[in-house]
């Protein structure tokens, strides 16, 4: 499923940037997202926590309801996943600098353990 991940400061706010992905499932609030970049000069991750998922849907008409079995079916127009910056294992330098900047601003940055066990 195609989705746009939008990255916001800890606690929410205006988006810093967004990236489009093909996902195998729909992320849920609290899920950890670790992104690696193929063109990175050093290995590591940008770590985020999912805040909410926005579903943008489209329906073929404006009727309040349909009685027949052959009622039209709506479709998913797009999916946006709002993610906030977080601390995680093996952060790339640029992501770590962004997290430190948010902490200096007094933002409460979530931290993920260095292990998933």
ChimeraX attribute file (.defattr): number of C-alpha atoms within 10 A of each C-alpha:
attribute: neighborCount
match mode: 1-to-1
recipient: residues
	/A:1	10
	/A:2	14
	/A:3	20
	/A:4	18
	/A:5	19
	/A:6	19
	/A:7	23
	/A:8	19
	/A:9	20
	/A:10	21
	/A:11	13
	/A:12	14
	/A:13	10
	/A:14	9
	/A:15	13
	/A:16	11
	/A:17	9
	/A:18	15
	/A:19	10
	/A:20	13
	/A:21	11
	/A:22	9
	/A:23	11
	/A:24	8
	/A:25	9
	/A:26	12
	/A:27	20
	/A:28	13
	/A:29	13
	/A:30	12
	/A:31	13
	/A:32	19
	/A:33	19
	/A:34	16
	/A:35	13
	/A:36	15
	/A:37	12
	/A:38	8
	/A:39	7
	/A:40	10
	/A:41	8
	/A:42	12
	/A:43	13
	/A:44	18
	/A:45	22
	/A:46	22
	/A:47	26
	/A:48	28
	/A:49	26
	/A:50	21
	/A:51	20
	/A:52	16
	/A:53	19
	/A:54	12
	/A:55	13
	/A:56	11
	/A:57	11
	/A:58	12
	/A:59	12
	/A:60	10
	/A:61	10
	/A:62	6
	/A:63	7
	/A:64	5
	/A:65	8
	/A:66	9
	/A:67	6
	/A:68	7
	/A:69	6
	/A:70	7
	/A:71	10
	/A:72	11
	/A:73	9
	/A:74	11
	/A:75	11
	/A:76	10
	/A:77	10
	/A:78	14
	/A:79	18
	/A:80	20
	/A:81	22
	/A:82	22
	/A:83	29
	/A:84	25
	/A:85	26
	/A:86	26
	/A:87	21
	/A:88	24
	/A:89	15
	/A:90	14
	/A:91	21
	/A:92	20
	/A:93	14
	/A:94	10
	/A:95	19
	/A:96	19
	/A:97	12
	/A:98	14
	/A:99	24
	/A:100	14
	/A:101	12
	/A:102	17
	/A:103	13
	/A:104	10
	/A:105	9
	/A:106	10
	/A:107	15
	/A:108	14
	/A:109	19
	/A:110	16
	/A:111	15
	/A:112	15
	/A:113	9
	/A:114	10
	/A:115	7
	/A:116	5
	/A:117	4
